[in-house]
Amino acid sequence: MIYELEKNQFDKIAHLLENELINLEVIAVARGYNPGWIFVDNIQSPKTAMIWSRGIEGFYFIGDANNTDFNSSVNDFIDKVITQRANKLGLNTFEFSGTSKEWDKTLKRVFHSRNMYESKQYVYKHNGLQECTIKEYDLTVDYIMKRVDKELLDDSNYDMSFVKDAILEWWDSFEDFLNNGVGFCIIHDNKAVCSCVTSFTDGASMESHIVTHESYRKKGLATVAVSEYLRECKIININPYWDCMQKNYGSRALAEKLGYTLSFEYALYEFDLK
């Protein structure tokens, strides 16, 4: 059987989060910072969990990869429960990953009858941030850098819709973001055109989401925004975290340019829901 935990029960899977290859996205949901669902084999004493992150719109499998009861139930649970929920959210695929090589083997075996697509994700971390010097990049006079705070989000003199949309991809509310994350944006002609905001956090590390308006790309704005974000992380002693697709060469190049180093990679799977 598979059961869903209420949010006030999420701490019951704390002991399953002690694997060094567990993504920040997983911990952020489990600790209640970011929105998501958690499904387990046993509510009182879970050995295995399947965590859904609303921001990623995907699932992560953690804990005992050889839990026969859980593994034998998961296909039916996806077809009868997850598919309905996904459809209500406009999703028609099941995207997921494991948190170990053992999980990769299990997932391929459990879902062998599904037509799965496999890709790779890279996780970067910024080791030694406190000791490094973050290069400063200048903006031309027609661009200005702004910290994303309540005052700016409420300021009618600026069109902040671009940043607001970016925040709500990951957070339940602007208040949740402001209480738990940091962000910077670049403004041109009174309109936000590039932003770097916290997408996930566990209280000690922060993942950032960088987006530049299509009309303003290839101008180096993302480099400037992320470097400002890193300076803030250094000040507040937060560990920066970066997760991107292996084939997203632009994202990887930007991370490496700004001092991030590859920490680990993991497999990402996907199949169509019935």
C-alpha positions, 0 to 999 in steps of 0.5 A, spaced: 500 500 500 502 507 498 499 512 503 499 520 503 502 524 508 499 530 511 504 536 511 504 536 518 507 529 518 513 530 513 518 530 518 516 522 518 521 521 512 527 526 515 531 519 516 530 518 509 534 524 507 541 522 509 543 520 502 549 525 500 545 524 493 539 527 495 537 533 491 535 539 494 528 539 491 527 533 495 529 536 502 526 543 500 519 539 500 520 535 505 522 540 510 516 544 508 519 550 505 517 549 498 510 546 495 509 538 494 506 531 496 509 526 499 507 518 499 510 513 503 509 505 504 507 506 512 505 513 515 508 511 522 515 508 520 516 509 512 522 506 509 520 508 502 517 515 499 515 518 493 516 526 493 513 530 488 515 537 487 510 542 484 516 547 482 519 541 478 513 538 476 516 531 477 517 525 483 523 523 486 524 516 490 528 516 496 529 510 502 529 503 501 529 501 493 528 494 494 521 495 498 517 489 495 511 492 498 512 499 495 515 497 488 509 492 487 504 497 488 507 504 485 504 502 478 497 501 480 498 507 484 500 512 479 495 509 474 489 510 479 491 516 483 497 520 480 494 520 473 488 524 476 491 529 480 496 530 474 491 531 469 487 536 473 494 540 473 495 540 466 500 534 466 500 528 462 507 525 463 510 522 469 517 525 470 521 522 476 528 520 478 531 516 484 537 518 489 542 512 488 544 507 482 540 502 486 534 506 485 536 507 478 536 499 477 529 498 481 526 504 477 528 501 470 525 494 473 519 496 476 517 501 470 520 496 464 513 495 461 512 503 460 515 507 454 521 511 458 525 516 456 531 517 460 536 523 460 541 526 465 541 532 470 547 535 473 548 538 480 553 544 481 555 547 488 559 553 489 564 550 494 569 555 498 564 561 497 566 564 503 574 564 501 573 566 493 572 573 490 566 574 486 567 578 480 563 584 479 560 586 472 557 592 470 551 594 467 550 600 462 547 606 464 540 604 461 539 598 465 539 598 473 539 592 478 534 591 484 533 587 490 527 583 489 523 585 496 516 587 498 517 594 496 519 593 489 514 587 488 509 592 490 512 598 486 507 600 481 512 604 477 515 598 475 512 592 471 514 586 475 510 581 472 516 577 469 519 576 476 512 575 479 511 569 474 518 566 476 517 566 483 510 563 483 513 557 479 516 555 485 513 558 491 506 558 494 506 565 495 510 572 494 510 572 502 513 565 502 519 567 497 520 573 501 521 569 508 525 564 505 529 566 499 533 572 496 532 575 489 535 580 484 532 583 477 535 587 472 530 593 469 530 596 463 525 602 461 521 600 468 520 593 466 524 587 469 527 583 464 532 578 467 531 575 474 535 570 479 531 568 484 531 562 490 527 556 487 528 552 493 532 552 499 533 547 505 535 553 510 542 552 509 543 551 501 539 555 496 538 553 488 537 559 484 532 560 478 535 564 472 530 567 466 531 573 461 526 575 457 527 573 450 528 580 447 534 581 452 538 574 451 545 574 449 547 581 453 550 578 459 544 580 463 544 573 467 551 573 468 550 580 472 544 577 476 547 571 478 553 574 480 549 579 485 545 573 487 552 569 489 554 576 493 548 575 497 549 568 498 556 569 501 553 575 506 548 571 509 552 564 509 548 560 504 550 555 500 549 556 492 546 550 488 545 549 481 541 543 477 540 543 470 540 538 464 546 535 461 544 538 454 543 545 457 550 547 455 548 554 456 546 553 463 552 549 465 557 554 462 554 560 466 555 556 472 562 554 471 564 561 469 561 563 476 565 558 480 560 552 481 563 546 480 560 539 478 558 535 484 554 529 481 549 527 476 543 523 476 538 520 471 531 523 469 526 519 467 519 520 463 513 516 461 506 518 458 501 517 463 495 513 461 
